[in-house]
């Protein structure tokens, strides 16, 4: 991965940990994950609203009781 080995990645993680602190790392990771997800959706040509429409159409209608 970009010619980086385990020691280099560990050093980068340590620097990020020192700069941002332990409290902000989960939010930073969640933001990074969301950015990657949005990027991959954009590359596929999907829009976030398109996915919501598909989820609604895949749901089964509720059973009528009575």
SULHULIN-V729725 format. One line per field, one symbol per residue. ss: DSSP state (H for helix, E for strand, L for the rest). phi: phi as a letter, one per 40 degrees, with the letter a starting at -180 (. if undefined). psi: psi as a letter, one per 40 degrees, with the letter a starting at -180 (. if undefined). A space follows every 10 residues. Layout:
ss: ???
phi: ???
psi: ???
This chain:
ss: LLLLLHHHHH HHHHHHHHHH LHHHHHHHHH HHHHHHHHHH HHHHLLLHHH HHHHHHHHLL LLLLLL
phi: .fgccccccc cccccccccc gccccccccc cccccccccc ccccgcbdcc cccccccccc ccccbi
psi: gfehaddddd dddddddddd iddedddddd dddddddddd dddeeiiddd dddddddeii iihhh.
